[in-house]
Amino acid sequence: MRAGVRVASRLWKRLDELSKFGFGDMGHFGFVREAPFRRTSPCDTLHQHDAEPAPVRRFAFSGYCVNHPQNRPGLVWFRRDLRLDDNPAWAAATAAHDEVVAIFVIEPGLMTAAGSIRRDQLLAHLHSLHDELRSLGGGIVVRTGPASTAVPRALIDCNASALYFNVDTTPFSAARDRAVERSATVPVHSFHGHTVHEPGAVLTKSGTLSQVFAPFYSKWSARPLSPWPAGGNGRPVTMSGEPIPLPSGPVRQEPGEQAAWRRLNTWLEDVDRYPQTRDLPAIEGTSALSADLKFGTLAARTVVDIVGTTTPGRAAFTRQIAWRDWWTHTLALRPDLPNAALRQQYDRIAWLDDPEGFDHWCTGTTGYPIVDAGMRQLVETGWMHNRVRMICASFLVKDLLIDWRRGERFFRHHLVDADVAQNAGNWQWVAGTGPDAAPYFRVFNPTVQSRKFDPKGDYIRRWLPQLQQVPSSIIHEPAAAGPLDLAAAGVTLGDTYPWPVVDHGHARLRAISAYKQALSDNAAC
Ligand SMILES: Cc1cc2nc3c(=O)[nH]c(=O)nc-3n(C[C@H](O)[C@H](O)[C@H](O)COP(=O)(O)OP(=O)(O)OC[C@H]3O[C@@H](n4cnc5c(N)ncnc54)[C@H](O)[C@@H]3O)c2cc1C
């Protein structure tokens, strides 16, 4: 069966199942339409407006009610949920209002913090969302921020009677949303549309977030997926806004929700091979869906619903999405995740101030080919394979003994999928300063990792063309090869390829000693 058909039929089957629940369990989602439960296929036109609006029941959700359809428009503030399907805020607004205005606020601070690859991808997604909304009679209204003034202004401009958005957990978003809520003169309805289970919903028996992933995962996977509100018949309308800036060049991935669905469909053909392919950076063995999840062109909950856990490959993949939830839940609880070691004692590590070492790492000139290839891939494409992210991060923290926060900021700037929770969480995991991290004395050996996960050196050759002719036997550690072998491959160390900036053996001992010292300083306090 074609993957697309499989997705659609699976979704319809799931919707059939949901409709049998009689909606009694859906109360906490704010509102539901009375039966019949009806949804369009995600790959088809997303919303249809020809049917009579169904009656809407009302009840409380997080302290608010969504009222009956109204004549005044609802304003939906899009942020990192650039989709119409499975978008709780959009669904709630289209069910409660006859007309709905969609707005996106360009925050200048966020735009300059993002590298050009992420910025361009965002702009391309905005154009796609605009086209999608235009085909339904509306469009995305773009205004320049700060949101705390742009959103209240937009509420007045379109005479909206309510504001809708999906919450985000970053400290920046939380502060921004509070500011907008304070200035809004109409009811504000916020939803959780970014994770599979909302922060705070997966807790230990004692009501806390597990500090170990495995128990979190077992509770996470036992919890049924909560249905989200069904969309209504509200008509997208538009008002004056600014032109959407054009991307500065070609974008990394085809933009828009439909393209994201195609990527998911394609991935379904390969997901069963995931346990064998996921750690091999030389091949396309992972889903490449992280940027869709970051921008919200796909909802994580939808992805999990469709992929499921029925085969080992599907289960392994879905488990990774649970990691994503775990870090998001952690950030919601610990907004200092990007700034402070969650295991406090590790904030006593005497990191080195080594601008030269940091520069070698950023520019992919460390003399460790797997690290250099990874850093080139990051800067050139905005993406890096997960295994290589771990190797590069470990190299900065353990081999160069440079503060993980510097690497976290560099990744965050360049990654197209940069997500504060995932990035900071994983950096803390690699540095051994966060929850569920490996003990500090287990230090990745970049050369061993390279031999294991890129055995033929194909990944290295792709990103380091100067090593193109180097045979697999010596490509992982050119400095250990004989000068004649290197000369035969056209490589001169210190000229066409750098000598290693550190000796891994010494660096490993230095890192262990610095970590140990931090622990003993802590014990002495
Ligand atoms: C130092 C470091 C920094 C990272 N920074 C980010 C980041 O800013 N944004 C980001 O989305 N991921 C980040 N990751 C996690 C992971 O590397 C990427 O999610 C993954 O490489 C994206 O490729 P994919 O979609 O093909 O992944 P797949 O292997 O296909 O996984 C599917 C999805 O599961 C989630 N996932 C996979 N691995 C992880 C993980 N370790 N932690 C959390 N979620 C995961 C992602 O949403 C991913 O799209 C980071 C990992 C490391 C080691």
The ligand as an ORCA input file, in Angstrom:
! r2SCAN-3c Opt
* xyz 0 1
  C      24.065     18.412     21.425
  C      22.709     18.136     20.810
  C      21.880     19.188     20.461
  C      20.611     18.944     19.924
  N      19.807     20.012     19.586
  C      18.559     19.780     19.097
  C      17.708     20.862     18.756
  O      18.033     22.042     18.928
  N      16.486     20.564     18.232
  C      16.065     19.274     18.056
  O      14.947     19.054     17.575
  N      16.854     18.236     18.395
  C      18.078     18.438     18.896
  N      18.875     17.378     19.219
  C      18.319     16.017     19.145
  C      18.548     15.274     17.832
  O      19.893     15.350     17.462
  C      17.686     15.779     16.698
  O      16.342     15.856     17.093
  C      17.750     14.838     15.499
  O      19.081     14.689     15.064
  C      16.898     15.384     14.376
  O      16.956     14.559     13.253
  P      15.723     13.656     12.838
  O      14.481     14.439     12.815
  O      16.118     12.953     11.586
  O      15.673     12.633     14.063
  P      15.023     11.195     14.204
  O      16.093     10.265     14.639
  O      14.238     10.820     13.019
  O      14.083     11.373     15.478
  C      12.721     11.758     15.350
  C      12.440     12.922     16.230
  O      12.641     12.573     17.592
  C      13.144     13.696     18.298
  N      14.476     13.367     18.814
  C      15.384     12.528     18.297
  N      16.474     12.462     19.086
  C      16.229     13.302     20.115
  C      16.969     13.678     21.260
  N      18.184     13.204     21.525
  N      16.422     14.580     22.109
  C      15.202     15.097     21.879
  N      14.456     14.766     20.809
  C      14.964     13.886     19.947
  C      13.258     14.833     17.302
  O      12.096     15.609     17.389
  C      13.345     14.111     15.981
  O      12.892     14.868     14.888
  C      20.168     17.603     19.741
  C      21.020     16.551     20.088
  C      22.283     16.812     20.606
  C      23.165     15.651     20.976
*
